Amino acid sequence: MTAPNPGANRPGNNLENRPDDWWKSAVVYQIYPRSFCDSNGDGIGDIRGIISRLDHLAALGVDAVWLSPAYTSPQDDNGYDISDYQDIDPLFGSLADLDELVDGLHSRGMKLVMDLVVNHTSDEHPWFQESRDRSSAKADWYWWADAREGFEPGTPGAEPTNWASAFSGPAWHYDEQRGQYYLHLFSRKQPDLNWENPEVRQAVYDMMRWWVDRGVDGFRMDVINLISKQLPLEDGTTVPGQALSFNGSYVDGPRMDEFLHEMNQQVLSGQNLLTVGECPGVSVEQASKYTDPEREELGMVFQFEHMGLDEQQGRGKWALKPLHLPDLKANLAKWQHGLEGRGWNSLYWDNHDQPRIVSRWGDDSPEHRVNSAKTLATVLHLQKGTPYVYQGEELGMTNAGFTSIEQYRDIEILNHWAEATALGADPAELLESYRVKGRDNARTPVQWDASDKAGFTTGEPWIEINPNHTQINAEAAVADPDSVFHHYRQLIALRHELEVVRDGVFALLEPDHEQLFAYTRSLEDEALLVLANMSSTECQLPTDLRQDGELLLGTHAERADDRLAPWESRIIRLS
Ligand code: NOJ
C-alpha cells in the first residue's frame, strides 16, 4: 500500500523546472545531515538546520543538493539502514520540514536529489520483520538460506556462503525465529533485499514515484550495482575487508542492466531526473553501458578506482600506500576517454565515506592548505562530467586528527577494530590507518564560525568538532576573497558560463610527470589549458607548456613564465 502523499503537487514541483540534461551542466553539493547544522541543540544536524544555511549554498552557486539519508532509521549506519522509506526520522525533523527544504531550494533555483538505499533495508523495516515468518506474503523478499550442509546452524563455518560483510565478519546472520540465515553485505542490521522478486521491485518503484510526486529532482542510488546477485549463491573469492571489489558473486550481477532499465521505464523516463548510481568495483566498460543514454538506465555512476590508488592492491582500504601522481592522472584520463561521446562521468574527491581531500592528497599544513585545496578543486572541476562538492570541502576542511578509538563513531571502524584487535593486530597501526582513511574524517561537523561549537550546535556534538574551526570556517572563508570558498564559487561559475567546460574533449599532457597535472579541454575552436603543480615544492614547466593565453582563474597573483609555485594552478584560454 502506498502511503498518503499530501506533499505532492505543490507549486514549483514540476517537470518545467527540470530542462533536458540539466544535470550535465550542474554542480552538486552533498549534505550529510547529521553533521551539517543542528537547529534544536541535540548535537545532531537536522533539516531545519539545513534550511537555515541555504543562502550559503546559493552564494556558492551549486545547482543541486544530494541529501544523504534522513529517513526513519535505527541509525546503525547513520541512516543507511532505513526502516521507513516514506518518512523522515524525528532526529532530523518531519516530512513537513522536508517539503520546506524542497521549496527553499526550488525558490533559490536549486534542486534536491534524495539518497535511495534499496540494496538493503534496516532489519527493523516492517518488510523484514514480516519476512522472518516463512508463511508470510513477504517470506521471499530477502535472501534466506539454510546452514551449509553438514554444519550446525549458528556455529562457525555454517554460513551458507563464505562472503564477508563490508563491515567485518560474515555476510550472513542466523535468525532464530525463521531458523535460517539472511544475507547482509553491510551490517547485521542491513539485510539485502531480494531483487529477483518482482514484488520487491514494484514496491521500490512505487516509493520512488511517491518522492518524485513530492517534488524531488533525482536519486543517488546507494551501492546500486550490488542488487543483482549471481545465482545460485555460491562461495566466492572474498577476503575479509575486501567484500565489495573482490566478489564477482554480487558486483555488476547478471540482471543489472535489466533491473536498471525496468526502473528507468517505470519511474525515471520522461522526468529529467538526476540519477547517479554508486557502483563499487565497476569497470569503465560497464559504466559506459550503465550511462549510455540509448540503453535508458542511469545518468552517471560513482566509480571507485581513483579512490583505491593509495591502498596496497588486494589488501583492502586500511593497507596504506602513498599516492603516485602518474597513477592518478592515468586513471582519471582513462575514465575521461572511456565515457567520451557515450556515457557521462561524475567527478568527486570527497564524500561521507572518504577522508578529506586536502589532507589526503593535498598539504593541510598552514602554509599550503589553501592553495592545495584550490588546486585539487581546479584539476577536478575542469574535467568533463558532473562535479560533486561534499560539505566543508568548499572551506578546505581537513581530516579529524583523531588519535584514540573512543573518538570514532563509525560502525565500519568500530567493527574492524574489534575484529582486528581480537586477531592480534597492532593497535597503533590500526589507529594510523583510521586517522588517514577513516570515514569519520568526513563526518566531523561543518565549521560555520570560530565560536565554541563552530556554529554547528548549541549542545554537545555527536562527534568532536575539529579544533581548527577557529581558523577554518565558513564565516572567515566567505569574508576573504582569496579563500577556498571563492575559488570553488569561481570554478562553478566557469562551468555555467563556458560550453567548453561542459562539453570539451579532455586530453592529458605530461602523463609521467611526478608533480604536474596538465590537460586541455577542446570544443570546436575553443581550448582551455589546465596547469597544476600537485606538490609542495616548485615545479619547472616543460617548454611547450609555457603558454601566455588569457588566465581565466589561478591560485597565485604573481606568476613566473617558466615554473609553478608550490600548489599553484592556472586555467588558461588558448588563443
Ligand atoms: C555506501 C554508503 O555511501 C555508505 O555510507 C554505507 O555505509 C553503505 N553504502 C551501506 O549503505
Residues whose N, C-alpha, C, O or C-beta is under 5 A from the ligand:
A	BS01	NOJ	D77 Y80 F186 D222 V223 D353
